[in-house]
Amino acid sequence: MEIIQTAIEHQISREGDYIFCLDVDSKFHARWGAESLGRLVAVIHPWFYQATRDLFTYERRPASTAYIPMDEGDYYYAGAVFGGSVEDV
Protein backbone atom coordinates (compact mmCIF):
# COMPACT_ATOMS: atom_id res chain seq x y z
CA MET A 1 0.00 0.00 0.00
CA GLU A 2 2.90 2.37 0.59
CA ILE A 3 3.91 2.14 -3.08
CA ILE A 4 0.35 2.91 -4.16
CA GLN A 5 0.08 5.83 -1.73
CA THR A 6 3.34 7.31 -3.01
CA ALA A 7 2.21 6.95 -6.63
CA ILE A 8 -1.12 8.61 -5.82
CA GLU A 9 0.54 11.53 -4.04
CA HIS A 10 3.23 12.19 -6.65
CA GLN A 11 1.55 11.42 -9.97
CA ILE A 12 -1.85 9.77 -10.17
CA SER A 13 -3.72 12.50 -8.24
CA ARG A 14 -2.83 14.94 -11.04
CA GLU A 15 -3.85 12.58 -13.84
CA GLY A 16 -7.13 10.96 -12.85
CA ASP A 17 -10.00 10.69 -10.43
CA TYR A 18 -9.96 6.92 -9.79
CA ILE A 19 -7.41 4.18 -9.28
CA PHE A 20 -7.91 0.43 -9.34
CA CYS A 21 -5.41 -2.24 -8.39
CA LEU A 22 -5.83 -5.73 -9.81
CA ASP A 23 -3.73 -8.87 -9.71
CA VAL A 24 -1.55 -9.16 -12.78
CA ASP A 25 -3.21 -12.45 -13.77
CA SER A 26 -6.79 -11.11 -13.59
CA LYS A 27 -9.10 -12.13 -16.41
CA PHE A 28 -12.07 -10.06 -17.50
CA HIS A 29 -15.06 -12.09 -18.63
CA ALA A 30 -17.36 -9.11 -19.19
CA ARG A 31 -17.06 -5.36 -19.46
CA TRP A 32 -15.74 -3.30 -16.55
CA GLY A 33 -18.05 -0.30 -16.53
CA ALA A 34 -18.87 2.93 -14.77
CA GLU A 35 -20.88 1.01 -12.14
CA SER A 36 -17.49 0.18 -10.60
CA LEU A 37 -16.72 3.82 -9.91
CA GLY A 38 -17.20 4.59 -6.25
CA ARG A 39 -15.37 6.12 -3.31
CA LEU A 40 -14.08 2.70 -2.23
CA VAL A 41 -14.54 -0.48 -4.23
CA ALA A 42 -13.64 -4.06 -3.30
CA VAL A 43 -14.60 -7.59 -4.34
CA ILE A 44 -15.93 -10.30 -2.06
CA HIS A 45 -13.65 -13.33 -2.12
CA PRO A 46 -15.29 -16.00 -4.34
CA TRP A 47 -14.54 -18.84 -1.89
CA PHE A 48 -16.38 -16.97 0.87
CA TYR A 49 -19.21 -15.41 -1.15
CA GLN A 50 -21.99 -17.31 0.65
CA ALA A 51 -20.00 -18.47 3.67
CA THR A 52 -20.89 -17.69 7.26
CA ARG A 53 -18.46 -15.53 9.25
CA ASP A 54 -17.21 -18.48 11.30
CA LEU A 55 -15.56 -19.76 8.08
CA PHE A 56 -13.80 -16.48 7.25
CA THR A 57 -10.03 -16.73 7.62
CA TYR A 58 -9.73 -13.56 9.68
CA GLU A 59 -6.96 -13.10 12.21
CA ARG A 60 -8.40 -14.74 15.33
CA ARG A 61 -5.49 -14.39 17.76
CA PRO A 62 -6.43 -11.71 20.34
CA ALA A 63 -2.78 -10.66 20.68
CA SER A 64 -2.66 -9.58 17.02
CA THR A 65 -3.33 -5.97 16.04
CA ALA A 66 -5.36 -7.38 13.10
CA TYR A 67 -7.59 -9.43 15.44
CA ILE A 68 -11.27 -9.73 14.51
CA PRO A 69 -13.56 -11.45 17.07
CA MET A 70 -15.65 -14.44 15.95
CA ASP A 71 -18.90 -12.44 16.15
CA GLU A 72 -17.65 -9.61 13.91
CA GLY A 73 -17.10 -9.24 10.18
CA ASP A 74 -19.84 -9.34 7.57
CA TYR A 75 -17.79 -10.00 4.42
CA TYR A 76 -14.45 -11.47 3.42
CA TYR A 77 -12.85 -9.42 0.69
CA ALA A 78 -10.35 -10.58 -1.91
CA GLY A 79 -7.11 -8.67 -2.18
CA ALA A 80 -7.03 -9.17 -5.95
CA VAL A 81 -9.21 -6.14 -6.74
CA PHE A 82 -9.63 -2.85 -4.92
CA GLY A 83 -9.80 0.80 -5.75
CA GLY A 84 -11.93 3.88 -5.83
CA SER A 85 -11.51 7.62 -5.89
CA VAL A 86 -7.94 8.85 -5.66
CA GLU A 87 -8.89 10.85 -2.55
CA ASP A 88 -10.20 7.80 -0.68
CA VAL A 89 -7.79 5.06 -1.72
Protein Blocks (a to p, Z undefined) as FASTA:
>chain_A
ZZmmmmmmmmmmmmbmbdcdddfkbccfbdcdfklgcfbdcdddfklmmacfklpccdfb
fkbmkbccfkgcjbdcdfkbgcddfklZZ
